[in-house]
Amino acid sequence: MVIIPAIDLLDGKVVRLIEGRRDRVTVYSDPPGELARRYLDAGAHRIHVVDLNGAFSGARENDAALDAILQAGASVQLGGGVRDAATAWALLRRGIDAAVIGTWAARHAEAFVREDPELLAQLIVAVDARDGRVHVQGWDQATDLDAQELAVTVAKAGVAGVLYTDIARDGTGHGPNVAVSAALAGAIAPVELIASGGIGSLDDLRALAQARVPATVVGRALLEGAFTLQQALAAC
């Protein structure tokens, strides 16, 4: 299983939210570029970056931090406020390897799947769900969309991957939703399923790996020293 360290950015700083809520934020002292370099030195092959300002308001306010991460030599998948093709192309030209989108696919699924195949192949669709239902606009708005239906639809369209987050577990360290992650991985194979939300221990990683989940994003557990990236890679 691939381990992808996460760097969430808010107002240029590295942060983590609990359940995606801006009023439950922890700010870390790590400079974004230095943190990315440490992850790369420890064995990471790509880094998951979230522009939380973009996710909440659509405004890109973390360009300097993103540049520092890219200058560290990281292969970056970036999400947060990427809600149309023009924005995705601009970020890809800037040097990221994949754009992570959520609201765009959920709100406009029929048009989204007809996008340029070259673009779709460089997009990861974030399926952010609570009780099986997709949430959008920085997780602030619930929809009637079923998480698995959306994942299968975009996988068939030829996207690079699907990032599944159980919102209720995100940032809590209480364990990932292994059952749903495994079901989604099987439903969209061979498209990569990336599990996210709730990882707090090496046993959580082992459970995902044993369930044949291809990849996972790890954020708070690494930042707060629950385990090291080297330990995570060895466990999986």
N, C-alpha and C positions, 0 to 999 in steps of 0.2 A: 504494500500500500504506500502511495506517495504521501509524504507529509509536507504540507504547504504552510509555512509560518504566515501569520496575518499581521499587518500593520494598519491600524485604523487611525485616520487623521482627522482632527477637528481643530480649526483655527491654527493649523501648522504644527500642532503637537500630536504626539502618540497618545492615544486614549483607548479605553475599552468601555463599552456600555453594557448594562444588564438589560436583557430583553429588548435591546434596541432603543431604550428610552434615554433621551438627552438629559433628563433630570437625575439619571443614575449613572453618572460618568466618573471614571477614574482616570486621572491624568498622570502619565509617566514622564520621567525626566530624560529618557533616552532620546537623543537626536535621531530623526528618522533615517538619515543616511548611515549613521554609525550602527544603528540597530540592524539595518539591512545587511551591512557588511559583516556583522557578527554572525547573522544567520547563514550567509553564504560561506563564510569560513568554517562554519560548523557542519556544512554538508547539504544545505538547502539548494535546490535547483531552480525553484521559482518562489515568488513571494506574492501573497494576496494582499492588495492594497485597497482600502475603502476610503473614499473621499466623503466623509460624513456631511460636510457642508453641502456638497453636491447632492447627496441623498435627501437632505432635509429641504433645501431651498432651490436646488438646481444650479446654484452659483458655484463656480470653481474658485476656491479660496486657498487651495493647498498646492499650487503649482511649484513653489520653491521646494517644499518637502518632497514632492514627487520627483523633481529634478535631482535632488540629492540621492534618492533611492535608485534612480536610473544610473546616476554617475557611479554608484557603488558597483555597478555591473550586474544588477539583478535582472532576471527575467520576470516581468511583472504582468500580473492579471489585475486590472483596475476596474473597480465598480464605484457607483455613487453618482447619480445625476446624469448617467449616459442614457438619454431618452429619445435619441433619433440617430439616423445614419450619419449625418454630418458630424455630430459630436464624436461618434465612434471612430469614423475615419480620421478625424483630427488627432485623436489620442493615439491611434495606431501609427500615424505618420510621425508622431512625437517620439515613438520608441517603445511603447508598451507592446507586449506580445499578444494579449487578448483583452478585449473589453468585456466587462461583466455588466449585463443589463437585466432589469427586472420589470419595472413598470411598463416600459415600451412593449415588451412581448405580451405581458398580461392584458394590457389595455387595448392592444391593437394586434391580436394574434393572427387574424386572417391576413392582414397586410404584411405583418412581420415575416411570416413564412415565405412570402414572395420576394423578399429582399434579394439583392445581388448575392449569389452563392459564394462568391469570393469573400464578401463581408461576413456572411453567416458562419463561414468556416473559421473566423477569427473572433467569434462571440461566444461567451459563456452566459447561459441564461440562469439568473438567480430565481429559484423557486422558494420563496420565503413564506412559510406557512404556520398557521396556528390552528390546531384541531383539523388539519387536512385542508384548510382553505387558504388560498393565496392572499397575501397582504402586499400592498404597494405603497409608493410615495414615502420611502424611508420607513416602511412597515407601519405607517400611521393609518392606512385605510384598508379595511377588509373588502374582499370581493367574494363573489359566489363561485369562483373558479376552483375546481378540484386540482390539488397539487400534482397528482400523478397524470391526470389528463393533459395538463399544460406541459409537463416534462416530456411526455411521449410525443406530443405535437411538435415541439421545437426540436427534439432529437431527430424525428423523421425529416425535418426541414434541412438538416445538415449542420447544426451548430457544433462548436468544438467541445462543449461540455455543458453539464447542468450542475449548478451549485445549489444543493438543498440545505436549507436552514430551518430547524425547528425553533421558532421565535421564543417560545416559552422557556427553552433551555439555554439560549444564547447568553454567554457571559456568566453563567451560574456555576459552572464546574460540576453540575449534578449528573453528568453523563449524557451522551448523545442519544438520539432516537435511532437505535441500531436497526430495529425491525423495519421502519419506514425507509431508512437509507438503503438497506439491502433490497427491499422490494423495488425501489426506484432504480437501483443499479441494474437489477435483472430486467426491468421493463424497458430500459433505454439502451442496453448493450447493443453494439460495442461503443456507443458514445460514453464518454467518461462521466461518472457520477462523483461529485465532490461533496462529502458530508461536512456539515458545519453546525456548531452550536452545542455547548454543554461539556466539552471534553475537559476533564479535570485530573485524569490519572493515566498512567501507562496501561492499566487494565482496560480503560475506555478505548484506547487505541487498539489493543489486542482484540477486543470484541468486534470492532469494525473490520479489522483485517480478517478475522476468522469468518465473518459474514460475507467476505469477498467484496467489500466496498473498495473501489479502486483508489480513492484519494480522500484526504480530509484536510481541512483548514484548522490550524491550532493558533489561538491568540492568547487569551489571559493566562492559561496554564504555563506558557513559556515565559511571559513577562513577569509572572510572580514566582517563578522558580519551582513549580510543582514537579517539574522534571526538565532536563536539558534536551535540546534538539538532538544531540548525539544519542541520548537514551531513547528518545522517541523513534529515531531511525533504526536503532538496534532492535527495539521491541517489535517492529513491523517488518 
